Amino acid sequence: MTVITVVQGDITDQHADVIVNAANSSLLGGGGVDGAIHRRGGPEILDACRALRASRYGKGLPTGQAVATVAGRLAARWVVHTVGPVWNASGGDPALLASCYRESLRVADDLGARTVAFPAISTGAYGWPLEDAARIAVETVRSTETAVAEVRFVLFDEAAFTVFAERVHAPRPGGAGPVPPGSS
């Protein structure tokens, strides 16, 4: 059983087997979480991303997919990069956002990871509404078969932390009762 936890803080400070990067499709760094991970992790991450672009992902990483690299100077073994969908005036594709979480867990399983730290994918510059993103993230993690022992949602600000914490600890659909803190 995967334990789901929620913490407020900087994802680049997390000690985990995998830190998930809310990347852009170029894999070459950017703003928000992506920029912070590249800055803190150092040039090893960028070098690994460039190698991926030169081989399998010449046109960039497709939305909803995930790929792993070294973690450089981060307190993690790997970084799993995933590209979230952009929210626009007509909405967004929730299946693509769910795929980010599912594919990241699949890659983590392939690596043998036991702990994974996720940001709130697509909620920054990509504009996905926070409450909907939290619902999709938590439901997807709960419904994905994985050998990962702990999924940690790491939220930078208090508003995001509160929304994710409420979602993680809310009663489950179907009357299963409230979820105890620290469990899924």
C-alpha positions as CSV (number, residue, x, y, z in Angstrom):
1,M,0.0,0.0,0.0
2,T,1.3,3.4,-1.0
3,V,1.4,6.0,1.8
4,I,0.5,9.5,0.5
5,T,1.9,12.5,2.4
6,V,1.6,16.2,1.8
7,V,4.3,18.8,2.8
8,Q,4.7,22.5,2.2
9,G,8.2,23.4,1.0
10,D,10.7,23.4,-1.8
11,I,10.7,20.2,-3.8
12,T,14.5,20.7,-4.5
13,D,15.1,20.2,-0.7
14,Q,13.3,16.8,-0.6
15,H,15.2,13.6,0.2
16,A,13.5,11.0,-2.0
17,D,14.5,8.3,-4.6
18,V,12.7,10.3,-7.3
19,I,11.8,14.0,-7.5
20,V,9.3,14.6,-10.3
21,N,9.9,17.7,-12.5
22,A,7.0,19.5,-14.1
23,A,9.1,20.0,-17.2
24,N,8.4,21.7,-20.5
25,S,8.6,19.5,-23.6
26,S,12.1,20.8,-24.5
27,L,13.5,19.1,-21.4
28,L,16.1,22.0,-21.3
29,G,14.9,23.9,-18.2
30,G,12.4,26.7,-17.8
31,G,10.7,28.5,-15.0
32,G,8.9,27.4,-11.9
33,V,9.6,23.9,-10.7
34,D,11.5,23.1,-13.9
35,G,13.9,26.0,-13.5
36,A,14.4,25.3,-9.8
37,I,15.3,21.7,-10.3
38,H,17.7,22.5,-13.1
39,R,19.4,25.3,-11.1
40,R,19.7,23.3,-7.9
41,G,20.5,20.0,-9.6
42,G,23.3,21.5,-11.6
43,P,24.6,20.9,-15.1
44,E,24.4,17.0,-14.9
45,I,20.6,17.2,-15.3
46,L,20.8,19.5,-18.3
47,D,23.5,17.3,-19.9
48,A,21.3,14.2,-19.4
49,C,18.3,16.0,-20.9
50,R,20.4,17.1,-23.9
51,A,21.4,13.5,-24.4
52,L,17.7,12.5,-24.4
53,R,16.9,15.2,-26.9
54,A,19.7,14.0,-29.2
55,S,18.4,10.4,-29.0
56,R,14.8,9.4,-28.3
57,Y,13.1,12.8,-27.9
58,G,14.4,15.0,-30.8
59,K,11.0,16.7,-31.0
60,G,10.7,17.0,-27.2
61,L,8.9,14.9,-24.6
62,P,5.2,14.5,-25.4
63,T,2.6,15.8,-22.9
64,G,1.6,13.2,-20.4
65,Q,4.8,11.1,-20.8
66,A,7.7,10.8,-18.4
67,V,11.4,10.0,-18.6
68,A,14.2,9.7,-16.0
69,T,17.6,11.4,-15.7
70,V,20.2,11.6,-13.0
71,A,19.5,14.0,-10.1
72,G,22.8,15.9,-10.1
73,R,23.2,17.7,-6.8
74,L,19.7,17.1,-5.6
75,A,19.1,14.9,-2.5
76,A,17.5,12.3,-4.8
77,R,18.7,9.4,-7.0
78,W,16.7,10.4,-10.1
79,V,14.6,13.2,-11.6
80,V,11.6,12.0,-13.5
81,H,10.6,14.7,-16.0
82,T,6.9,14.9,-17.1
83,V,5.2,17.4,-19.3
84,G,1.8,18.5,-18.0
85,P,-1.1,19.8,-20.2
86,V,-1.8,23.5,-20.5
87,W,-5.2,24.8,-19.3
88,N,-6.9,27.2,-21.6
89,A,-10.2,29.0,-22.0
90,S,-11.9,25.8,-23.2
91,G,-10.3,23.7,-20.3
92,G,-7.7,21.0,-20.5
93,D,-7.5,17.3,-21.0
94,P,-7.7,15.6,-17.5
95,A,-6.5,12.3,-19.0
96,L,-3.2,13.9,-20.0
97,L,-2.8,15.4,-16.5
98,A,-3.5,11.9,-14.9
99,S,-1.1,10.4,-17.3
100,C,1.7,12.6,-15.9
101,Y,1.3,11.0,-12.5
102,R,0.7,7.5,-13.8
103,E,3.7,7.5,-16.2
104,S,5.9,9.1,-13.5
105,L,5.0,6.2,-11.1
106,R,5.6,3.7,-13.9
107,V,9.1,5.1,-14.5
108,A,9.8,5.2,-10.8
109,D,8.8,1.5,-10.6
110,D,11.2,0.7,-13.5
111,L,13.9,2.4,-11.5
112,G,13.1,0.5,-8.3
113,A,12.2,3.8,-6.5
114,R,10.4,3.5,-3.1
115,T,9.8,7.3,-2.5
116,V,8.6,9.8,-5.0
117,A,8.1,13.6,-4.5
118,F,5.6,15.3,-6.8
119,P,4.9,19.0,-7.4
120,A,1.4,20.2,-8.4
121,I,1.9,19.5,-12.1
122,S,0.4,22.1,-14.5
123,T,-0.9,24.5,-11.8
124,G,1.8,27.2,-12.3
125,A,2.4,28.8,-15.7
126,Y,0.2,26.1,-17.3
127,G,-2.8,27.5,-15.5
128,W,-4.6,24.3,-14.4
129,P,-7.1,25.1,-11.6
130,L,-5.6,24.0,-8.3
131,E,-8.6,22.1,-6.8
132,D,-9.1,20.1,-10.0
133,A,-5.4,19.4,-10.3
134,A,-5.3,18.1,-6.7
135,R,-8.3,15.9,-7.3
136,I,-6.8,14.4,-10.5
137,A,-3.4,14.0,-8.8
138,V,-4.7,12.2,-5.7
139,E,-7.2,10.0,-7.5
140,T,-4.6,9.0,-10.0
141,V,-2.0,8.1,-7.4
142,R,-4.5,6.1,-5.4
143,S,-5.7,4.2,-8.4
144,T,-2.3,3.4,-9.9
145,E,-0.7,0.1,-9.1
146,T,2.8,0.8,-8.0
147,A,5.6,-0.6,-5.8
148,V,6.4,2.9,-4.6
149,A,6.0,3.0,-0.8
150,E,5.5,6.7,-0.3
151,V,4.2,9.4,-2.7
152,R,4.8,12.9,-1.3
153,F,3.1,15.9,-2.7
154,V,5.4,18.9,-2.1
155,L,3.6,22.2,-2.4
156,F,5.4,25.5,-2.5
157,D,2.8,27.7,-1.0
158,E,0.2,27.5,1.7
159,A,-2.8,27.7,-0.6
160,A,-1.6,24.7,-2.7
161,F,-0.7,22.8,0.5
162,T,-4.1,23.3,2.0
163,V,-6.0,22.2,-1.2
164,F,-3.8,19.0,-1.6
165,A,-4.0,18.2,2.2
166,E,-7.8,18.5,2.1
167,R,-8.0,16.2,-0.9
168,V,-5.6,13.6,0.6
169,H,-7.5,13.5,3.9
170,A,-11.0,13.8,2.5
171,P,-13.5,10.9,2.8
172,R,-13.1,8.5,-0.2
173,P,-15.9,8.1,-2.7
174,G,-18.1,5.1,-1.9
175,G,-18.3,5.7,1.8
176,A,-14.9,4.3,2.8
177,G,-14.6,7.0,5.4
178,P,-12.0,9.6,6.0
179,V,-8.4,8.8,5.1
180,P,-6.1,8.8,8.1
181,P,-3.2,11.3,7.8
182,G,-0.2,9.8,6.1
183,S,-2.1,7.0,4.4
184,S,-3.7,6.6,1.0
